[in-house]
Amino acid sequence: MQNINYNKILERIHKEIKGDFGKGKLANYIPALAQIDPNQFAMHITTIEGNEFGIGNFTQAFSIQSISKAYTFTLALKQLDDEIWKRVGKEPSGNTFNSLVQLEYENGIPRNPFINAGAIVISDIIYEGLGKTKNKLLKFIKKLSENPTLIYDEEVAESEREYGDRNRAMANFIKSYENLSNEANDVLDIYFHQCSIAMSTQDLSRSFIYLANKGKSLKNKEILTARQAKRINAVMLTSGLYDAVGDFAYRVGLPAKSGVGGGIVAIIPNELVISVWSPELNSAGNSYIGTKALELFTTYASNSIF
C-alpha cells in the first residue's frame, strides 16, 4: 500500500468543497429526506488493516437508501451464487433507477440488481417470511459494521411506503412475468425498510470492507468468496451510480454505490473503503458534493482502479 497521509487529504478536500453547497437539491419526493439540513458533510476511510480516518460529522447517522442494495445483493449472491443471473441482469440500465420501460421489453427481468426493479427481485430472493428477512438483514449489517445499535428509521420507511406507488407498480409488473415468488406487498416491506436503514459514514466504510478485502470482514471472517466479492465490485462499477455510472467512472474511477440520502461508498480493492455523505443531490440522484469529494480524493491520493 502507498504511504499516503489520508488525514491531510481529507482536510484539503473539506476545505475545497465548501463552495459547492447549494448546487444540488434534496430528495424532496421522500418527505422524511426533504426535511434534513442540506449543509452537512462527512467522509470516512477504513483500510483493510483496520486503520481509520475521518472528517466532518462521520458518526452522524443518515438514511442510506439504495446503498442498502449492496447488502441485499450480497445475501442473495451467498444464497444463489451465479444462479442469481437467471432472475436479474448485470448490465447498466441507461435509464433512471425507477424506470418501468425496460421491464416490459425485457420480460420482467430487471437490467441489474441496483435499479429499483432489480432490488425488488433481490428482496424476493432473500424473502424468508414476514419480518424474518428484515431481522436477518439488520443483524447482518450490524455484524459487518460492528455497530449493534443500528436501526430501521420507521419514519423514512413509512415515507417510502406512502410515496412508493411506482415501486408497487414495478413489483406487480414483475410478478405478472412470474419473476416474483412472494406477495408483492411482503417483498416491498423488505425493500422499503432496507432503504430506511440509518448509518454513519464510519459504519458504512467499516461494513463494506469485505468488498475491498477479497470477501473478508474487518475480523477476517469470510462474508463472500473472493470471486463473489469481485462480482459485486464489477456490478457496482457498471451500475452502482444509477444512470451516471459512466461519468462517475470517468471522474472518480472506483466501484461504488450511492443512495438518494446523499451517501456514497467507494471501494479500492486490496486497500480501503471510503464513504462520503452530503445530502444535496445532482440530477442523477447522487450526492453532488460527495461525487466531487471522491473525485478529489482519487486525484490527490493518485489512487483509483485505473
N, C-alpha and C positions, 0 to 999 in steps of 0.2 A: 504494500500500500504506500502511496505517496506520503511524504511528510508535509501535511497541509495544516495551516493554522485556521481551523474552522471557526473559532471564535472571532477572529479578525475579519474573516469573510462575511460572517453573519452580521457583524456590526456595520460593515461597509454597505451591505445590501439594505439594512434597516434605514440607514441614512438616505440612500438613493431613492427608495420607493415612496418617501413621504410626499413628494409632489404629485403622486398618481392617485391619491384618494379623491373620490368624487367622479372618477372617469367611468366607473361601472355602475351597475344597478343591482339592488337586492332582488332575490327571487320572490317577487310580490304576489305571485299566483298561489303561494302557500302562505296563508295569513300568519302562521307562527314564525315564519322566517322573515316576513316583511317588517316585523317589529323590532328586530335586533339593531344594535348600534353598528353602523357600517364602517366606522373608523377604527377597526381593530385589525391587529396583525400579530401573527406568531409563526415561528419557524423552529423546527427541531430536527436534530440528526441523531441517529443511533447507528453505531458501527457494528459489524459482526463480532467484534471483540467485546462489545458491551459499553464502549465509551459513548458519552452523550454530550451534546452541545445544543444550546437553545437561546432564542432571543424573543423578546416580546412576551406576551402572556401565554407561554406554551403549556401551562397547566389548565387553561380555561377550556371547559367542555363546550362543544357545539354540535349541531346536528350533522352527522357525517353523510347523510343521504346516500347517493349512489356509490360512494366508496365502499359501502357495505356489500355491494355486488361481488367484490373480490373475495369476501369471506364465504358467501353462499356458494360461489363458483368453486372455491377450494373444497368445501364439504361435498359438493356434487361430484367433483373430479375424484376425490378419495373414494366415493361410493361406486362410480361407474367407470372411471378411467376413460379410455377412448370411446367407449360405448356412448358417451355423452353427445358425441357429434352426430348421432342419428336424430337427435331432437332439437339441436341448436347448431348454428353455423359458427365459423371462426373467421369471417371476413368483415372488413369495415362496412358500415351501413351506407355512408354517403348521404344519409338523411338525418333529420332531427331525432333525438333519443326517444321521443314518444310518437313517432310516425306510425300510422296504420297502413300506409301504402304498400310497403314491401310484403307484408304478411299475406296479402291476397295472391299476388303473382308468384310467391314462393311457397304457397300451400301450407301456411301456418307454421313454417319453420323460421324462427327469428334469425336474423343475419349473424348475431353474436351474443354472448352472454351479458354484455354490458349495456345494451339498449334496454328500455323498459320491458319490451316483449320478451327478450331473451332472459332477463332476470325473473320474469314471471314463470317461465318454463323451468328455470333452475329452482325456484321456490317449490314448484310442483314435484320436482325430482327428489328433493330432500324432505318432503312432507311426511310426517310420521303420526299424524293425528292432531286434533285441535289442541293447540297450546304446547305440544311436546317439542315441535321444531323451534318455536320461539325460545323456549328454555334452553334447548341444546345449543342454539346459535349464540345466545348471550353467554352461556358458560364457556363456549369455545373462544369467544373474543376476550373474555375476562382472563382466560388462561394465557392467551397469546400476549396480551398487553401487561400481564401481571398486575392488573387493577381489578380487585374484587368488587369495587363499588359501582361499576358501570351499570347503566340502566337504559331502558327504553323511555324516551320522552313521550308520555301519553298525549300531551297537548299537540305535539307535532304529528304523532300517529293519527290523531283524530282529524287534524287538518288534511293529512294525506287522504284519509278515508272520505271526508266530506267533499273534497275537491278532486276526487280520483275517478271521475266519470270516464275519461279516456282510457285509463288503465283497466277499468271494468270492461270497457268495450273490447280492449285487446284480449283480456283473459277469456271472454266469451267467444271471441272470434277464433282464438287458438283452440279452444275446446271444440268448436264446430269442425275443426280439421283433425280432431282426435289426438291432439298433442298436449292435452291436459288431462291427467288421470283422475284428479280430485275435483271437488266442487270449487268453482271459481272464487266464491267469497272466502272459502277457507284458505286457498292459496294466496289471495290478496291480503288476508290478515297477516300472513308472514311477511309479505312484500312491504306493506305499509309500516309494519313495526321495524323491519330491518333498516328502513330509511330513516327512522326516528332515533336510532342509537346515538347517544351523546358521548363524545370522546374528545380528548385534547390532542394537540399535535404531538405531544410526548407519548400519549397512549398509542397513537397511530404509528409513529416511527418504530416503537418497540414491537408492536404487534405484527408488523409486516416484515420483520427481519428474516423470516423463513424464505421469503422470495429473493433476498439478497444472499442467503446462506445455504443455497442448494437444498432447500426444503426443511432446514433445521431451525428450531426456535432459539431464543437467547440462551436457554438452558440446554441447548444441543439435543433437544428431543426432535425426532423426525415427525414433521407435520405432513409433508409430502415427500415423494421421491424427488431426486434432483431433476429427473426428466419431467415430472409433473410441474415442478416449480418453473422450469424453463418454458413449458407450455403456457402457463399463466402470464409470465412476463411478456411472451410473444404476443398474446392476445391484448394485453394492456398497451403494448407499443402501438398496435394497429387499430385498437378500438376503445381505449380507456378514456379518451377525452372527447366523447361524443363525435360530432362531425367536424371537429377541429384537430383531429389527430395528426394530420399532415403538417399543419402549422406548428403544432407543439413539438413534433419530432424535429422539425427544421430549426426551431428556436432553442429547444431545451435538450433534446437528444437522449431522453430516458423513457423507459416504460413507466407508465403512471396511471393512476385512477383518480378521477375528480368527482365532486358532488356539488349540487346546487346550494349546499350550505356554505360554500366558499372554501372547502378543503381540497387539497391535492396531496397525494402520496406518490413519491417517485423512488425508483429503485436503481442503485448502481450495483449490479451483480458482483458478488465476491467482496464487496466493500461496505456498503451502508444503505440505509433508508433515510430519506429526507422528506419531511412533511411540512406543509405550509397552510395557513388559514388566513383569509381576509374575505369578508362576506360579499363584497361587491363583485358582480359577475360581468363578463364580456358577452357579446351577442350569441356565443355558442353555449353559454351556461357554465363556463369555467371561471374560476376566480381571476379577476383582472390583475390584481396586484400579485396574487400567488403565481401566476404564469410568468409575470415579469421577474419576480424574485428567483424563481427556479432557473430562468434564462441567465440571470446574473450569476447565480451560483455555479452553473456548469462553465460559464465563461471565466470567472475568477479562479475557480479551482482547476480549470483546464481538464475537466473530467466529465465525460459522457460515454455512452457506449459506442460512439463513432470516432 
